[in-house]
């Protein structure tokens, strides 16, 4: 075994702990990203349900009330004559 083979073995053994640390970091980063994506998906789903189930129907009802109030005022006072 030459000196270069021995140096190669030493370098490989020294690099293993750094490789393990890097691998662990990347695995943790991937799990964290997956968890954040799941949280965002859940949030978007709840926002969509609220929008469809509450916000839009409430806005439609409010517009109906405004239209009724406007029609009552027009029937009582007439249209704008300016």
C-alpha positions in Angstrom: 0.0 0.0 0.0 1.5 3.3 -1.0 1.5 6.5 0.9 -1.2 7.9 -1.3 -3.5 5.0 -0.6 -3.0 5.5 3.1 -3.7 9.3 2.7 -6.9 8.4 0.7 -8.1 6.1 3.5 -7.4 8.7 6.1 -9.3 11.4 4.1 -12.2 9.0 3.5 -12.5 8.2 7.2 -12.3 11.9 8.2 -15.0 12.8 5.7 -17.5 10.2 7.0 -18.7 12.2 10.0 -19.2 15.3 8.0 -21.1 13.3 5.4 -23.3 11.8 8.2 -24.0 15.3 9.6 -24.9 16.6 6.2 -27.2 13.6 5.5 -28.9 14.1 8.8 -29.4 17.8 8.2 -30.8 17.2 4.7 -33.2 14.6 6.1 -34.4 17.0 8.8 -34.8 19.8 6.3 -36.9 17.5 4.0 -39.2 16.5 7.0 -39.5 20.1 8.0 -40.5 21.2 4.5 -43.0 18.3 4.3 -44.6 19.4 7.6 -44.7 23.1 6.5 -46.3 22.0 3.2 -49.0 20.0 5.0 -49.7 22.9 7.3 -50.1 25.3 4.3 -52.4 22.8 2.6 -54.5 22.5 5.7 -54.7 26.3 6.1 -55.7 26.8 2.4 -58.4 24.1 2.7 -59.9 25.8 5.8 -59.7 29.2 4.1 -61.5 27.8 1.1 -64.2 26.2 3.2 -64.8 29.5 5.0 -64.9 31.5 1.8 -67.3 29.1 0.1 -69.4 28.4 3.2 -69.6 31.8 4.9 -67.9 34.8 3.3 -69.5 34.6 -0.2 -73.1 33.7 1.1 -72.9 36.5 3.7 -71.8 38.9 0.9 -74.7 37.8 -1.3 -77.2 38.3 1.6 -75.7 41.7 2.4 -76.1 42.8 -1.3 -79.7 41.6 -1.3 -80.4 43.7 1.8 -78.7 46.7 0.1 -80.8 46.2 -3.0 -84.0 46.0 -1.0 -83.1 49.2 0.9 -82.3 51.0 -2.3 -85.5 49.8 -3.9 -87.5 51.0 -0.9 -85.8 54.5 -1.0 -86.4 54.8 -4.7 -90.1 53.9 -4.3 -90.4 56.4 -1.5 -88.4 59.3 -2.9 -88.0 58.5 -6.6 -84.8 58.3 -8.6 -81.9 60.8 -8.6 -83.1 63.8 -10.8 -79.8 65.7 -11.0 
